[in-house]
Amino acid sequence: TQKEGLEMVNIVPNPYHGASSYETNQLDNKVKIINLPRVCTISIYSINGSLIHQFSKDAETTELEWNLTNMYGIPIASGLYVIHVDAPGIGEKVLKWFGTMRPLDLNTF
């Protein structure tokens, strides 16, 4: 049943068009990776294979929020990303995610 549960892992919203219902203000960028197993490693790669961000999860929650930044806190560019979920003893899942980032409007401050 755990292997069947791994098939339900997904990222929402997909595609991301500059906003999601998870965001709380104009500066907030957020998507969720849902239906995750208790213990797993989530690696996010750009389409050319560069590691963008990596998360280690060991908690009862079944979701992980990603603020659309790389490992150094810099916002990512619009484009296609590959998400690899590795659950030890269960298996692996690969997701594709497309995001269109909105330009930052500094006139709203």
PDB file as gemmi writes it, atoms N, CA and C in Angstrom:
CRYST1    1.000    1.000    1.000  90.00  90.00  90.00 P 1                      
ATOM      1  N   THR A   1       0.814  -1.213   0.000  1.00  0.00           N  
ATOM      2  CA  THR A   1       0.000   0.000   0.000  1.00  0.00           C  
ATOM      3  C   THR A   1       0.850   1.267   0.000  1.00  0.00           C  
ATOM      4  N   GLN A   2       2.047   1.213   0.572  1.00  0.00           N  
ATOM      5  CA  GLN A   2       2.909   2.396   0.558  1.00  0.00           C  
ATOM      6  C   GLN A   2       3.362   2.726  -0.859  1.00  0.00           C  
ATOM      7  N   LYS A   3       3.641   1.702  -1.668  1.00  0.00           N  
ATOM      8  CA  LYS A   3       4.041   1.941  -3.056  1.00  0.00           C  
ATOM      9  C   LYS A   3       2.885   2.535  -3.842  1.00  0.00           C  
ATOM     10  N   GLU A   4       1.667   2.095  -3.566  1.00  0.00           N  
ATOM     11  CA  GLU A   4       0.494   2.671  -4.221  1.00  0.00           C  
ATOM     12  C   GLU A   4       0.299   4.117  -3.776  1.00  0.00           C  
ATOM     13  N   GLY A   5       0.584   4.402  -2.515  1.00  0.00           N  
ATOM     14  CA  GLY A   5       0.479   5.763  -2.000  1.00  0.00           C  
ATOM     15  C   GLY A   5       1.489   6.693  -2.635  1.00  0.00           C  
ATOM     16  N   LEU A   6       2.650   6.168  -3.000  1.00  0.00           N  
ATOM     17  CA  LEU A   6       3.680   6.975  -3.639  1.00  0.00           C  
ATOM     18  C   LEU A   6       3.211   7.475  -5.007  1.00  0.00           C  
ATOM     19  N   GLU A   7       2.335   6.735  -5.652  1.00  0.00           N  
ATOM     20  CA  GLU A   7       1.795   7.156  -6.953  1.00  0.00           C  
ATOM     21  C   GLU A   7       0.901   8.391  -6.822  1.00  0.00           C  
ATOM     22  N   MET A   8       0.397   8.669  -5.634  1.00  0.00           N  
ATOM     23  CA  MET A   8      -0.483   9.817  -5.413  1.00  0.00           C  
ATOM     24  C   MET A   8       0.277  11.105  -5.121  1.00  0.00           C  
ATOM     25  N   VAL A   9       1.601  11.042  -4.983  1.00  0.00           N  
ATOM     26  CA  VAL A   9       2.414  12.236  -4.741  1.00  0.00           C  
ATOM     27  C   VAL A   9       2.252  13.167  -5.938  1.00  0.00           C  
ATOM     28  N   ASN A  10       2.060  14.458  -5.663  1.00  0.00           N  
ATOM     29  CA  ASN A  10       1.830  15.437  -6.718  1.00  0.00           C  
ATOM     30  C   ASN A  10       2.284  16.811  -6.253  1.00  0.00           C  
ATOM     31  N   ILE A  11       2.379  17.750  -7.177  1.00  0.00           N  
ATOM     32  CA  ILE A  11       2.684  19.141  -6.842  1.00  0.00           C  
ATOM     33  C   ILE A  11       1.530  19.989  -7.350  1.00  0.00           C  
ATOM     34  N   VAL A  12       1.056  20.885  -6.500  1.00  0.00           N  
ATOM     35  CA  VAL A  12      -0.087  21.741  -6.862  1.00  0.00           C  
ATOM     36  C   VAL A  12       0.224  23.190  -6.531  1.00  0.00           C  
ATOM     37  N   PRO A  13      -0.206  24.139  -7.311  1.00  0.00           N  
ATOM     38  CA  PRO A  13      -0.821  23.964  -8.625  1.00  0.00           C  
ATOM     39  C   PRO A  13       0.231  23.633  -9.673  1.00  0.00           C  
ATOM     40  N   ASN A  14      -0.193  22.928 -10.687  1.00  0.00           N  
ATOM     41  CA  ASN A  14       0.683  22.582 -11.802  1.00  0.00           C  
ATOM     42  C   ASN A  14      -0.149  22.621 -13.076  1.00  0.00           C  
ATOM     43  N   PRO A  15       0.070  23.576 -13.925  1.00  0.00           N  
ATOM     44  CA  PRO A  15       1.125  24.579 -13.942  1.00  0.00           C  
ATOM     45  C   PRO A  15       0.824  25.738 -12.992  1.00  0.00           C  
ATOM     46  N   TYR A  16       1.870  26.435 -12.624  1.00  0.00           N  
ATOM     47  CA  TYR A  16       1.789  27.604 -11.745  1.00  0.00           C  
ATOM     48  C   TYR A  16       1.867  28.835 -12.633  1.00  0.00           C  
ATOM     49  N   HIS A  17       0.838  29.685 -12.575  1.00  0.00           N  
ATOM     50  CA  HIS A  17       0.771  30.880 -13.415  1.00  0.00           C  
ATOM     51  C   HIS A  17       0.906  32.155 -12.587  1.00  0.00           C  
ATOM     52  N   GLY A  18       1.956  32.271 -11.809  1.00  0.00           N  
ATOM     53  CA  GLY A  18       2.245  33.495 -11.084  1.00  0.00           C  
ATOM     54  C   GLY A  18       1.521  33.672  -9.770  1.00  0.00           C  
ATOM     55  N   ALA A  19       0.610  32.773  -9.434  1.00  0.00           N  
ATOM     56  CA  ALA A  19      -0.118  32.889  -8.165  1.00  0.00           C  
ATOM     57  C   ALA A  19      -0.760  31.548  -7.822  1.00  0.00           C  
ATOM     58  N   SER A  20      -0.983  31.346  -6.528  1.00  0.00           N  
ATOM     59  CA  SER A  20      -1.717  30.164  -6.078  1.00  0.00           C  
ATOM     60  C   SER A  20      -2.567  30.545  -4.875  1.00  0.00           C  
ATOM     61  N   SER A  21      -3.508  29.711  -4.554  1.00  0.00           N  
ATOM     62  CA  SER A  21      -4.396  29.990  -3.421  1.00  0.00           C  
ATOM     63  C   SER A  21      -3.679  29.845  -2.086  1.00  0.00           C  
ATOM     64  N   TYR A  22      -2.455  29.294  -2.080  1.00  0.00           N  
ATOM     65  CA  TYR A  22      -1.688  29.130  -0.848  1.00  0.00           C  
ATOM     66  C   TYR A  22      -0.968  30.407  -0.434  1.00  0.00           C  
ATOM     67  N   GLU A  23      -0.872  31.375  -1.317  1.00  0.00           N  
ATOM     68  CA  GLU A  23      -0.121  32.598  -1.039  1.00  0.00           C  
ATOM     69  C   GLU A  23      -0.955  33.581  -0.234  1.00  0.00           C  
ATOM     70  N   THR A  24      -0.279  34.320   0.638  1.00  0.00           N  
ATOM     71  CA  THR A  24      -0.978  35.231   1.541  1.00  0.00           C  
ATOM     72  C   THR A  24      -0.834  36.702   1.171  1.00  0.00           C  
ATOM     73  N   ASN A  25       0.155  37.055   0.323  1.00  0.00           N  
ATOM     74  CA  ASN A  25       0.331  38.441  -0.098  1.00  0.00           C  
ATOM     75  C   ASN A  25       1.016  38.492  -1.457  1.00  0.00           C  
ATOM     76  N   GLN A  26       1.264  39.697  -1.970  1.00  0.00           N  
ATOM     77  CA  GLN A  26       1.826  39.856  -3.307  1.00  0.00           C  
ATOM     78  C   GLN A  26       3.273  39.397  -3.419  1.00  0.00           C  
ATOM     79  N   LEU A  27       3.986  39.337  -2.331  1.00  0.00           N  
ATOM     80  CA  LEU A  27       5.382  38.921  -2.355  1.00  0.00           C  
ATOM     81  C   LEU A  27       5.567  37.430  -2.099  1.00  0.00           C  
ATOM     82  N   ASP A  28       4.489  36.773  -1.746  1.00  0.00           N  
ATOM     83  CA  ASP A  28       4.532  35.364  -1.387  1.00  0.00           C  
ATOM     84  C   ASP A  28       4.424  34.499  -2.644  1.00  0.00           C  
ATOM     85  N   ASN A  29       5.315  33.537  -2.799  1.00  0.00           N  
ATOM     86  CA  ASN A  29       5.237  32.531  -3.857  1.00  0.00           C  
ATOM     87  C   ASN A  29       5.266  31.177  -3.181  1.00  0.00           C  
ATOM     88  N   LYS A  30       4.289  30.338  -3.492  1.00  0.00           N  
ATOM     89  CA  LYS A  30       4.215  29.075  -2.766  1.00  0.00           C  
ATOM     90  C   LYS A  30       3.462  28.029  -3.575  1.00  0.00           C  
ATOM     91  N   VAL A  31       4.027  26.826  -3.616  1.00  0.00           N  
ATOM     92  CA  VAL A  31       3.334  25.647  -4.125  1.00  0.00           C  
ATOM     93  C   VAL A  31       3.495  24.553  -3.081  1.00  0.00           C  
ATOM     94  N   LYS A  32       2.702  23.491  -3.203  1.00  0.00           N  
ATOM     95  CA  LYS A  32       2.782  22.391  -2.240  1.00  0.00           C  
ATOM     96  C   LYS A  32       3.008  21.080  -2.962  1.00  0.00           C  
ATOM     97  N   ILE A  33       3.874  20.277  -2.377  1.00  0.00           N  
ATOM     98  CA  ILE A  33       4.054  18.902  -2.811  1.00  0.00           C  
ATOM     99  C   ILE A  33       3.243  18.075  -1.826  1.00  0.00           C  
ATOM    100  N   ILE A  34       2.265  17.345  -2.328  1.00  0.00           N  
ATOM    101  CA  ILE A  34       1.282  16.694  -1.454  1.00  0.00           C  
ATOM    102  C   ILE A  34       1.374  15.168  -1.517  1.00  0.00           C  
ATOM    103  N   ASN A  35       0.753  14.532  -0.529  1.00  0.00           N  
ATOM    104  CA  ASN A  35       0.662  13.071  -0.408  1.00  0.00           C  
ATOM    105  C   ASN A  35       2.032  12.411  -0.250  1.00  0.00           C  
ATOM    106  N   LEU A  36       2.915  13.081   0.467  1.00  0.00           N  
ATOM    107  CA  LEU A  36       4.266  12.561   0.675  1.00  0.00           C  
ATOM    108  C   LEU A  36       4.288  11.492   1.767  1.00  0.00           C  
ATOM    109  N   PRO A  37       5.191  10.514   1.651  1.00  0.00           N  
ATOM    110  CA  PRO A  37       5.361   9.560   2.749  1.00  0.00           C  
ATOM    111  C   PRO A  37       6.018  10.233   3.947  1.00  0.00           C  
ATOM    112  N   ARG A  38       5.998   9.570   5.083  1.00  0.00           N  
ATOM    113  CA  ARG A  38       6.522  10.152   6.318  1.00  0.00           C  
ATOM    114  C   ARG A  38       8.003  10.524   6.192  1.00  0.00           C  
ATOM    115  N   VAL A  39       8.818   9.645   5.627  1.00  0.00           N  
ATOM    116  CA  VAL A  39      10.247   9.895   5.468  1.00  0.00           C  
ATOM    117  C   VAL A  39      10.574   9.890   3.980  1.00  0.00           C  
ATOM    118  N   CYS A  40      11.139  10.988   3.503  1.00  0.00           N  
ATOM    119  CA  CYS A  40      11.532  11.052   2.096  1.00  0.00           C  
ATOM    120  C   CYS A  40      12.479  12.224   1.870  1.00  0.00           C  
ATOM    121  N   THR A  41      13.130  12.204   0.722  1.00  0.00           N  
ATOM    122  CA  THR A  41      13.984  13.298   0.277  1.00  0.00           C  
ATOM    123  C   THR A  41      13.410  13.819  -1.029  1.00  0.00           C  
ATOM    124  N   ILE A  42      13.187  15.120  -1.100  1.00  0.00           N  
ATOM    125  CA  ILE A  42      12.633  15.759  -2.286  1.00  0.00           C  
ATOM    126  C   ILE A  42      13.736  16.603  -2.910  1.00  0.00           C  
ATOM    127  N   SER A  43      14.085  16.280  -4.149  1.00  0.00           N  
ATOM    128  CA  SER A  43      15.113  17.024  -4.877  1.00  0.00           C  
ATOM    129  C   SER A  43      14.459  17.689  -6.077  1.00  0.00           C  
ATOM    130  N   ILE A  44      14.738  18.977  -6.260  1.00  0.00           N  
ATOM    131  CA  ILE A  44      14.159  19.733  -7.363  1.00  0.00           C  
ATOM    132  C   ILE A  44      15.293  20.131  -8.295  1.00  0.00           C  
ATOM    133  N   TYR A  45      15.130  19.797  -9.565  1.00  0.00           N  
ATOM    134  CA  TYR A  45      16.153  20.043 -10.572  1.00  0.00           C  
ATOM    135  C   TYR A  45      15.603  20.933 -11.683  1.00  0.00           C  
ATOM    136  N   SER A  46      16.491  21.756 -12.266  1.00  0.00           N  
ATOM    137  CA  SER A  46      16.117  22.478 -13.473  1.00  0.00           C  
ATOM    138  C   SER A  46      16.148  21.482 -14.627  1.00  0.00           C  
ATOM    139  N   ILE A  47      15.638  21.884 -15.766  1.00  0.00           N  
ATOM    140  CA  ILE A  47      15.553  20.973 -16.902  1.00  0.00           C  
ATOM    141  C   ILE A  47      16.934  20.547 -17.412  1.00  0.00           C  
ATOM    142  N   ASN A  48      17.979  21.336 -17.120  1.00  0.00           N  
ATOM    143  CA  ASN A  48      19.326  20.942 -17.547  1.00  0.00           C  
ATOM    144  C   ASN A  48      20.038  20.068 -16.511  1.00  0.00           C  
ATOM    145  N   GLY A  49      19.350  19.711 -15.421  1.00  0.00           N  
ATOM    146  CA  GLY A  49      19.902  18.789 -14.435  1.00  0.00           C  
ATOM    147  C   GLY A  49      20.572  19.426 -13.240  1.00  0.00           C  
ATOM    148  N   SER A  50      20.562  20.746 -13.136  1.00  0.00           N  
ATOM    149  CA  SER A  50      21.162  21.418 -11.981  1.00  0.00           C  
ATOM    150  C   SER A  50      20.240  21.294 -10.769  1.00  0.00           C  
ATOM    151  N   LEU A  51      20.816  20.947  -9.625  1.00  0.00           N  
ATOM    152  CA  LEU A  51      20.036  20.858  -8.392  1.00  0.00           C  
ATOM    153  C   LEU A  51      19.642  22.260  -7.951  1.00  0.00           C  
ATOM    154  N   ILE A  52      18.360  22.487  -7.814  1.00  0.00           N  
ATOM    155  CA  ILE A  52      17.833  23.792  -7.413  1.00  0.00           C  
ATOM    156  C   ILE A  52      17.614  23.833  -5.902  1.00  0.00           C  
ATOM    157  N   HIS A  53      16.965  22.817  -5.375  1.00  0.00           N  
ATOM    158  CA  HIS A  53      16.661  22.777  -3.941  1.00  0.00           C  
ATOM    159  C   HIS A  53      16.496  21.323  -3.522  1.00  0.00           C  
ATOM    160  N   GLN A  54      16.791  21.048  -2.260  1.00  0.00           N  
ATOM    161  CA  GLN A  54      16.600  19.705  -1.731  1.00  0.00           C  
ATOM    162  C   GLN A  54      16.035  19.799  -0.323  1.00  0.00           C  
ATOM    163  N   PHE A  55      15.030  18.984  -0.069  1.00  0.00           N  
ATOM    164  CA  PHE A  55      14.379  18.946   1.236  1.00  0.00           C  
ATOM    165  C   PHE A  55      14.450  17.532   1.785  1.00  0.00           C  
ATOM    166  N   SER A  56      14.684  17.408   3.086  1.00  0.00           N  
ATOM    167  CA  SER A  56      14.581  16.123   3.774  1.00  0.00           C  
ATOM    168  C   SER A  56      13.371  16.196   4.683  1.00  0.00           C  
ATOM    169  N   LYS A  57      12.467  15.240   4.538  1.00  0.00           N  
ATOM    170  CA  LYS A  57      11.232  15.248   5.321  1.00  0.00           C  
ATOM    171  C   LYS A  57      11.209  14.022   6.222  1.00  0.00           C  
ATOM    172  N   ASP A  58      10.959  14.242   7.489  1.00  0.00           N  
ATOM    173  CA  ASP A  58      10.767  13.175   8.465  1.00  0.00           C  
ATOM    174  C   ASP A  58       9.727  13.661   9.456  1.00  0.00           C  
ATOM    175  N   ALA A  59       8.485  13.678   9.016  1.00  0.00           N  
ATOM    176  CA  ALA A  59       7.389  14.185   9.841  1.00  0.00           C  
ATOM    177  C   ALA A  59       6.090  13.518   9.420  1.00  0.00           C  
ATOM    178  N   GLU A  60       5.109  13.600  10.279  1.00  0.00           N  
ATOM    179  CA  GLU A  60       3.807  12.989  10.005  1.00  0.00           C  
ATOM    180  C   GLU A  60       3.006  13.745   8.951  1.00  0.00           C  
ATOM    181  N   THR A  61       3.337  15.020   8.716  1.00  0.00           N  
ATOM    182  CA  THR A  61       2.598  15.784   7.714  1.00  0.00           C  
ATOM    183  C   THR A  61       2.810  15.162   6.342  1.00  0.00           C  
ATOM    184  N   THR A  62       1.806  15.273   5.486  1.00  0.00           N  
ATOM    185  CA  THR A  62       1.874  14.654   4.166  1.00  0.00           C  
ATOM    186  C   THR A  62       2.155  15.664   3.058  1.00  0.00           C  
ATOM    187  N   GLU A  63       2.497  16.888   3.436  1.00  0.00           N  
ATOM    188  CA  GLU A  63       2.766  17.898   2.412  1.00  0.00           C  
ATOM    189  C   GLU A  63       3.997  18.715   2.775  1.00  0.00           C  
ATOM    190  N   LEU A  64       4.544  19.364   1.753  1.00  0.00           N  
ATOM    191  CA  LEU A  64       5.709  20.208   1.923  1.00  0.00           C  
ATOM    192  C   LEU A  64       5.483  21.472   1.102  1.00  0.00           C  
ATOM    193  N   GLU A  65       5.694  22.624   1.717  1.00  0.00           N  
ATOM    194  CA  GLU A  65       5.558  23.891   0.998  1.00  0.00           C  
ATOM    195  C   GLU A  65       6.906  24.301   0.439  1.00  0.00           C  
ATOM    196  N   TRP A  66       6.906  24.728  -0.827  1.00  0.00           N  
ATOM    197  CA  TRP A  66       8.121  25.229  -1.472  1.00  0.00           C  
ATOM    198  C   TRP A  66       7.862  26.669  -1.858  1.00  0.00           C  
ATOM    199  N   ASN A  67       8.741  27.566  -1.438  1.00  0.00           N  
ATOM    200  CA  ASN A  67       8.559  28.999  -1.679  1.00  0.00           C  
ATOM    201  C   ASN A  67       9.152  29.455  -3.012  1.00  0.00           C  
ATOM    202  N   LEU A  68       9.425  28.519  -3.901  1.00  0.00           N  
ATOM    203  CA  LEU A  68       9.912  28.791  -5.260  1.00  0.00           C  
ATOM    204  C   LEU A  68      11.240  29.551  -5.274  1.00  0.00           C  
ATOM    205  N   THR A  69      12.113  29.179  -4.346  1.00  0.00           N  
ATOM    206  CA  THR A  69      13.467  29.720  -4.325  1.00  0.00           C  
ATOM    207  C   THR A  69      14.447  28.563  -4.418  1.00  0.00           C  
ATOM    208  N   ASN A  70      15.698  28.885  -4.733  1.00  0.00           N  
ATOM    209  CA  ASN A  70      16.722  27.847  -4.757  1.00  0.00           C  
ATOM    210  C   ASN A  70      17.301  27.667  -3.354  1.00  0.00           C  
ATOM    211  N   MET A  71      18.367  26.916  -3.238  1.00  0.00           N  
ATOM    212  CA  MET A  71      18.965  26.627  -1.926  1.00  0.00           C  
ATOM    213  C   MET A  71      19.515  27.871  -1.242  1.00  0.00           C  
ATOM    214  N   TYR A  72      19.746  28.934  -2.008  1.00  0.00           N  
ATOM    215  CA  TYR A  72      20.323  30.162  -1.466  1.00  0.00           C  
ATOM    216  C   TYR A  72      19.289  31.254  -1.256  1.00  0.00           C  
ATOM    217  N   GLY A  73      18.010  30.933  -1.415  1.00  0.00           N  
ATOM    218  CA  GLY A  73      16.942  31.899  -1.190  1.00  0.00           C  
ATOM    219  C   GLY A  73      16.662  32.810  -2.367  1.00  0.00           C  
ATOM    220  N   ILE A  74      17.242  32.525  -3.526  1.00  0.00           N  
ATOM    221  CA  ILE A  74      17.023  33.338  -4.721  1.00  0.00           C  
ATOM    222  C   ILE A  74      15.818  32.791  -5.484  1.00  0.00           C  
ATOM    223  N   PRO A  75      14.880  33.648  -5.887  1.00  0.00           N  
ATOM    224  CA  PRO A  75      13.703  33.175  -6.630  1.00  0.00           C  
ATOM    225  C   PRO A  75      14.105  32.459  -7.924  1.00  0.00           C  
ATOM    226  N   ILE A  76      13.386  31.407  -8.244  1.00  0.00           N  
ATOM    227  CA  ILE A  76      13.669  30.648  -9.460  1.00  0.00           C  
ATOM    228  C   ILE A  76      13.120  31.376 -10.681  1.00  0.00           C  
ATOM    229  N   ALA A  77      13.575  30.977 -11.847  1.00  0.00           N  
ATOM    230  CA  ALA A  77      13.090  31.527 -13.109  1.00  0.00           C  
ATOM    231  C   ALA A  77      11.879  30.721 -13.586  1.00  0.00           C  
ATOM    232  N   SER A  78      11.111  31.301 -14.471  1.00  0.00           N  
ATOM    233  CA  SER A  78      10.018  30.568 -15.095  1.00  0.00           C  
ATOM    234  C   SER A  78      10.589  29.405 -15.890  1.00  0.00           C  
ATOM    235  N   GLY A  79       9.857  28.301 -15.920  1.00  0.00           N  
ATOM    236  CA  GLY A  79      10.313  27.176 -16.723  1.00  0.00           C  
ATOM    237  C   GLY A  79       9.857  25.840 -16.186  1.00  0.00           C  
ATOM    238  N   LEU A  80      10.438  24.797 -16.754  1.00  0.00           N  
ATOM    239  CA  LEU A  80      10.099  23.429 -16.411  1.00  0.00           C  
ATOM    240  C   LEU A  80      11.095  22.898 -15.381  1.00  0.00           C  
ATOM    241  N   TYR A  81      10.591  22.220 -14.365  1.00  0.00           N  
ATOM    242  CA  TYR A  81      11.428  21.663 -13.304  1.00  0.00           C  
ATOM    243  C   TYR A  81      11.056  20.199 -13.093  1.00  0.00           C  
ATOM    244  N   VAL A  82      12.027  19.418 -12.664  1.00  0.00           N  
ATOM    245  CA  VAL A  82      11.827  18.003 -12.387  1.00  0.00           C  
ATOM    246  C   VAL A  82      11.971  17.804 -10.890  1.00  0.00           C  
ATOM    247  N   ILE A  83      10.998  17.126 -10.295  1.00  0.00           N  
ATOM    248  CA  ILE A  83      10.996  16.889  -8.851  1.00  0.00           C  
ATOM    249  C   ILE A  83      11.123  15.388  -8.619  1.00  0.00           C  
ATOM    250  N   HIS A  84      12.147  15.007  -7.869  1.00  0.00           N  
ATOM    251  CA  HIS A  84      12.411  13.601  -7.575  1.00  0.00           C  
ATOM    252  C   HIS A  84      12.133  13.356  -6.103  1.00  0.00           C  
ATOM    253  N   VAL A  85      11.231  12.436  -5.813  1.00  0.00           N  
ATOM    254  CA  VAL A  85      10.885  12.072  -4.443  1.00  0.00           C  
ATOM    255  C   VAL A  85      11.442  10.674  -4.195  1.00  0.00           C  
ATOM    256  N   ASP A  86      12.330  10.565  -3.221  1.00  0.00           N  
ATOM    257  CA  ASP A  86      12.954   9.285  -2.875  1.00  0.00           C  
ATOM    258  C   ASP A  86      12.517   8.899  -1.473  1.00  0.00           C  
ATOM    259  N   ALA A  87      11.742   7.818  -1.388  1.00  0.00           N  
ATOM    260  CA  ALA A  87      11.264   7.313  -0.104  1.00  0.00           C  
ATOM    261  C   ALA A  87      11.982   5.997   0.183  1.00  0.00           C  
ATOM    262  N   PRO A  88      12.931   5.991   1.132  1.00  0.00           N  
ATOM    263  CA  PRO A  88      13.697   4.768   1.416  1.00  0.00           C  
ATOM    264  C   PRO A  88      12.787   3.593   1.794  1.00  0.00           C  
ATOM    265  N   GLY A  89      13.029   2.456   1.155  1.00  0.00           N  
ATOM    266  CA  GLY A  89      12.252   1.262   1.440  1.00  0.00           C  
ATOM    267  C   GLY A  89      10.902   1.217   0.739  1.00  0.00           C  
ATOM    268  N   ILE A  90      10.514   2.316   0.076  1.00  0.00           N  
ATOM    269  CA  ILE A  90       9.219   2.349  -0.617  1.00  0.00           C  
ATOM    270  C   ILE A  90       9.417   2.458  -2.124  1.00  0.00           C  
ATOM    271  N   GLY A  91      10.183   3.471  -2.538  1.00  0.00           N  
ATOM    272  CA  GLY A  91      10.416   3.660  -3.957  1.00  0.00           C  
ATOM    273  C   GLY A  91      10.692   5.113  -4.291  1.00  0.00           C  
ATOM    274  N   GLU A  92      10.556   5.430  -5.574  1.00  0.00           N  
ATOM    275  CA  GLU A  92      10.826   6.773  -6.073  1.00  0.00           C  
ATOM    276  C   GLU A  92       9.673   7.244  -6.948  1.00  0.00           C  
ATOM    277  N   LYS A  93       9.553   8.563  -7.044  1.00  0.00           N  
ATOM    278  CA  LYS A  93       8.531   9.160  -7.909  1.00  0.00           C  
ATOM    279  C   LYS A  93       9.154  10.392  -8.544  1.00  0.00           C  
ATOM    280  N   VAL A  94       8.922  10.582  -9.839  1.00  0.00           N  
ATOM    281  CA  VAL A  94       9.422  11.743 -10.562  1.00  0.00           C  
ATOM    282  C   VAL A  94       8.231  12.544 -11.066  1.00  0.00           C  
ATOM    283  N   LEU A  95       8.252  13.854 -10.772  1.00  0.00           N  
ATOM    284  CA  LEU A  95       7.185  14.763 -11.201  1.00  0.00           C  
ATOM    285  C   LEU A  95       7.782  15.826 -12.108  1.00  0.00           C  
ATOM    286  N   LYS A  96       6.973  16.323 -13.010  1.00  0.00           N  
ATOM    287  CA  LYS A  96       7.364  17.473 -13.824  1.00  0.00           C  
ATOM    288  C   LYS A  96       6.467  18.635 -13.426  1.00  0.00           C  
ATOM    289  N   TRP A  97       7.069  19.825 -13.279  1.00  0.00           N  
ATOM    290  CA  TRP A  97       6.311  21.002 -12.849  1.00  0.00           C  
ATOM    291  C   TRP A  97       6.698  22.185 -13.711  1.00  0.00           C  
ATOM    292  N   PHE A  98       5.699  22.950 -14.155  1.00  0.00           N  
ATOM    293  CA  PHE A  98       5.955  24.144 -14.951  1.00  0.00           C  
ATOM    294  C   PHE A  98       5.466  25.357 -14.183  1.00  0.00           C  
ATOM    295  N   GLY A  99       6.313  26.363 -14.096  1.00  0.00           N  
ATOM    296  CA  GLY A  99       5.953  27.582 -13.385  1.00  0.00           C  
ATOM    297  C   GLY A  99       6.248  28.821 -14.204  1.00  0.00           C  
ATOM    298  N   THR A 100       5.294  29.735 -14.227  1.00  0.00           N  
ATOM    299  CA  THR A 100       5.479  31.051 -14.818  1.00  0.00           C  
ATOM    300  C   THR A 100       5.497  32.036 -13.664  1.00  0.00           C  
ATOM    301  N   MET A 101       6.640  32.667 -13.446  1.00  0.00           N  
ATOM    302  CA  MET A 101       6.779  33.576 -12.323  1.00  0.00           C  
ATOM    303  C   MET A 101       6.278  34.960 -12.708  1.00  0.00           C  
ATOM    304  N   ARG A 102       5.630  35.638 -11.762  1.00  0.00           N  
ATOM    305  CA  ARG A 102       5.154  36.992 -12.028  1.00  0.00           C  
ATOM    306  C   ARG A 102       6.268  37.987 -11.722  1.00  0.00           C  
ATOM    307  N   PRO A 103       6.323  39.081 -12.487  1.00  0.00           N  
ATOM    308  CA  PRO A 103       7.344  40.088 -12.196  1.00  0.00           C  
ATOM    309  C   PRO A 103       7.034  40.801 -10.878  1.00  0.00           C  
ATOM    310  N   LEU A 104       8.048  41.180 -10.170  1.00  0.00           N  
ATOM    311  CA  LEU A 104       7.885  41.899  -8.899  1.00  0.00           C  
ATOM    312  C   LEU A 104       7.501  43.340  -9.193  1.00  0.00           C  
ATOM    313  N   ASP A 105       6.387  43.783  -8.648  1.00  0.00           N  
ATOM    314  CA  ASP A 105       5.901  45.141  -8.859  1.00  0.00           C  
ATOM    315  C   ASP A 105       6.298  45.995  -7.662  1.00  0.00           C  
ATOM    316  N   LEU A 106       7.360  46.766  -7.819  1.00  0.00           N  
ATOM    317  CA  LEU A 106       7.849  47.595  -6.711  1.00  0.00           C  
ATOM    318  C   LEU A 106       7.009  48.839  -6.498  1.00  0.00           C  
ATOM    319  N   ASN A 107       6.095  49.152  -7.400  1.00  0.00           N  
ATOM    320  CA  ASN A 107       5.226  50.319  -7.247  1.00  0.00           C  
ATOM    321  C   ASN A 107       4.118  50.106  -6.228  1.00  0.00           C  
ATOM    322  N   THR A 108       3.948  48.901  -5.734  1.00  0.00           N  
ATOM    323  CA  THR A 108       2.890  48.613  -4.767  1.00  0.00           C  
ATOM    324  C   THR A 108       3.320  48.863  -3.327  1.00  0.00           C  
ATOM    325  N   PHE A 109       4.536  49.307  -3.116  1.00  0.00           N  
ATOM    326  CA  PHE A 109       5.021  49.531  -1.750  1.00  0.00           C  
ATOM    327  C   PHE A 109       4.880  50.967  -1.341  1.00  0.00           C  
TER     328      PHE A 109                                                      
END                                                                             
